[in-house]
């Protein structure tokens, strides 16, 4: 199991060091702000929605390694994705990081690297901040999300 934990840790570190889609998106059709008052993570998520598909997605901001890695991994997963699938992925991810540690969680591929945060309740907000910003942007909520 430690090899798997090492792999997961390396995935998180890689996305923190070299975040994907880390830039403003000038022609975004949707955006949302996220702020975690517990640790100071802040981000802005940008979406370009074309019809019912997320044509492009990016983010910018500052935060801890978990927050930045989660945002980077999320943007990789939802780019090109139908909006309905992105909403379902939000729910699946939320369940994964909030399920009690003694329960099985759904395998979400590389996103499963973030399942370990459920053992550290204070870090759940770090991992889920970008996801709540995604949901807020898709729902066109215009207040800063602190979920």
Secondary structure, 3 states (H helix, E strand, C coil): CHHHHHHHHHHHHHHHHCCCCECCCCCCCEEEEEEECCCCEEEEEEEEEECCEEEEEEEEEECCHHHHHHHHHHHHHHCCCEHHHHHHHHHHHHHHHHCCCCCCCCCCHHHHHHHHHHHCHHHHHHHHHHHHHHHHHHCCCCCCECC
